[in-house]
Amino acid sequence: MLKWLAIVLIVLLALLQYRLWLGEGGVRDLAQVRERVAALEAENKPLRDRNARLAAEVVDLKTGLDAIEERGRSDIGMVRTDEQFFWVPGVAVEATQREAGASRVAGASPATEARR
């Protein structure tokens, strides 16, 4: 009787070991799930960084006037009241942008650039 009980327990242990290592939900499946999680985390990292930048921009736009002024200048070409804007017909936008970049390097302020 004890001999049969030992054989049954050994067979049961072998079946459980098989399921643990090779069966559904076993160690192999766990390794595959971990690899998939790592791949998805790597895929989501740039998106999280982008969301953080956008959230910071939203906070900046809600609280600071500098960000609003920068948006107005770059997106719709707004000019402050103490500045003068001169439009020169026939000059390409790219050329004026290059000149603006060169004057910034030379140390001219943005207000000086707008008066030119």
Secondary structure as the mmCIF struct_conf table of DSSP 4:
data_model
#
loop_
_struct_conf.conf_type_id
_struct_conf.id
_struct_conf.beg_label_comp_id
_struct_conf.beg_label_asym_id
_struct_conf.beg_label_seq_id
_struct_conf.end_label_comp_id
_struct_conf.end_label_asym_id
_struct_conf.end_label_seq_id
HELX_RH_AL_P HELX_RH_AL_P1 LEU A 2 LEU A 22
BEND BEND1 GLY A 23 GLY A 23
TURN_TY1_P TURN_TY1_P1 GLU A 24 GLY A 25
BEND BEND2 GLY A 26 GLY A 26
HELX_RH_AL_P HELX_RH_AL_P2 VAL A 27 THR A 63
HELX_RH_AL_P HELX_RH_AL_P3 LEU A 65 ILE A 76
TURN_TY1_P TURN_TY1_P2 THR A 81 ASP A 82
TURN_TY1_P TURN_TY1_P3 PRO A 89 GLY A 90
HELX_RH_AL_P HELX_RH_AL_P4 VAL A 93 ALA A 106
TURN_TY1_P TURN_TY1_P4 GLY A 107 GLY A 107
HELX_RH_AL_P HELX_RH_AL_P5 PRO A 110 ARG A 115
#
